[in-house]
Amino acid sequence: MQTQLTDIAAPHDHDILCGTGNTINSHSGNRLFRSLVKPLRIQYVATPKREKPVFAMLLVHQIRNLNPPGRFLKWGEDRRYSDVGQKKAIEKTRQALREGAPEIEQQIDTGQIIVEEVSRF
């Protein structure tokens, strides 16, 4: 089990910042995060509901095992960052995987996107 980190002065390049805005979107860790999520969206949408959490767990695991380890951080009232923990990291990742899902589902249904069978985790 991962220990939740607090009192982080500054994020590094593998950290994912939680929140919204240009500063957060342009952070290198958030750009890395989006580059890892994007190629999985179609398969995520096409996967049965009970298997969807595996995508998020594997992505969070991949990020947390980078060198240096990636963290999912939020800005606190104390003007420091803290890790949001595993549950919120997985929630954020699942939300990112769902972005554009209605359009992807429509493209799958109309045959614009062909989903190839992939081996199960």
Secondary structure, 3 states (H helix, E strand, C coil): CCCCCCCECCCCCCCEECCCCHHHHHCHHHHHHHHHHHHHHHHHHHCCHHHHHHHHHHHHHHHHCCCCCCCEEEECCCCCEEECCHHHHHHHHHHHHHCCHHHHHHHHHCCCCCCCCCCCC
